[in-house]
Amino acid sequence: MMKNKFLLVTMSTLTAITLAACGDTEETEMNPADPDNQNEMNEEMDKDTEEDMSHGDMSHSSSGEVPEGLMESANPTFEVGSQASISADHMAGMDGAEATIVGAYDTTVYALSFTPTTGGEPIENHKWVIHEELKDAGDTPLAAGDKAVIAADHMEGMDGAEATIDSAEETTVYMVDFTTTDSGEEVTNHKWVTQSELSAK
């Protein structure tokens, strides 16, 4: 009888220890009701939102086709086939990368803001869309504050979106090939890098 009692007490103790251990394990998992965990979860959500609003879904490589009417630069600072250093951060691993110039064109380049046609948060100060990538823009360059419809697909939800021009500059824009400095991704026919974002090697 005593032996059975001892076994019963031992088993009860082991069960209690096991359940306590399981309880500890469960508590280490993220509990949304815990204020500390709530802060951590909010930080993760903020990070995800920032990534969504970045150029993470941008088509950094392209086919190399250019819009109709885009004029090649007669005397570009950086000639086709030459090398230059990029000082722009349109995407991760771009700043400081070595670029090979694929094309050079004289146009008006815009930074603009728009809400993607696919929904989601507005994109602000997107760089760059050129004049020839705006629908029915006419021959006269637009100015900051003007509205336009985008006819380019650098990123999802861009084509057909109504945009507000943030800034406009007449300059030479370049299509470039480069390898990202962080992941080693080969980017081809990237549109666009402005003349001020390139420097001689």
Secondary structure, 3 states (H helix, E strand, C coil): CHHHHHHHHHHHHHHHHHHHHHHHHHHHCCCCCCHHHHHHHHHHHHHHHHHHHCCCCECCCCCCCCCCCCEECCCCCCCCCCEEEECCCCCCCCCCCEEEEEEEEEEEEEEEEECCCCCCCCEEEEEEEEHHHECCCCCCCCCCCCEEEECCCCECCCCCCEEEEEEEEEEEEEEEEEECCCCCCEEEEEEEEEHHHEEEC
